[in-house]
Amino acid sequence: MNSLRADIGSLVTSVKALAEKQGQSVVDLAHDAENHVRDQTKIAGESVEKYIEERPLTSALVAFGSGFVIGMLLSNKR
């Protein structure tokens, strides 16, 4: 009976250690994904900023047109 308790205790300890290791792997993957998304967002933002600086009139017209279309789609008057 003592041998069985010792084996179960060892098994519980092993499972706990494995779960902690897997949990840390998930945390590491989440941090890597966060950093990747942050980098991609920064690159996209810089690209948009550059486009707006190079073509201010076009950017303003696109923003106005998009807002107008969305406003028409969301209005209750038809």
Secondary structure in CASP SS format (residue, H / E / C, confidence):
PFRMAT SS
TARGET T0000
AUTHOR 0000-0000-0000
METHOD secondary structure of the structure
MODEL  1
M C 1.00
N H 1.00
S H 1.00
L H 1.00
R H 1.00
A H 1.00
D H 1.00
I H 1.00
G H 1.00
S H 1.00
L H 1.00
V H 1.00
T H 1.00
S H 1.00
V H 1.00
K H 1.00
A H 1.00
L H 1.00
A H 1.00
E H 1.00
K H 1.00
Q H 1.00
G H 1.00
Q H 1.00
S H 1.00
V H 1.00
V H 1.00
D H 1.00
L H 1.00
A H 1.00
H H 1.00
D H 1.00
A H 1.00
E H 1.00
N H 1.00
H H 1.00
V H 1.00
R H 1.00
D H 1.00
Q H 1.00
T H 1.00
K H 1.00
I H 1.00
A H 1.00
G H 1.00
E H 1.00
S H 1.00
V H 1.00
E H 1.00
K H 1.00
Y H 1.00
I H 1.00
E H 1.00
E H 1.00
R C 1.00
P H 1.00
L H 1.00
T H 1.00
S H 1.00
A H 1.00
L H 1.00
V H 1.00
A H 1.00
F H 1.00
G H 1.00
S H 1.00
G H 1.00
F H 1.00
V H 1.00
I H 1.00
G H 1.00
M H 1.00
L H 1.00
L H 1.00
S C 1.00
N C 1.00
K C 1.00
R C 1.00
END
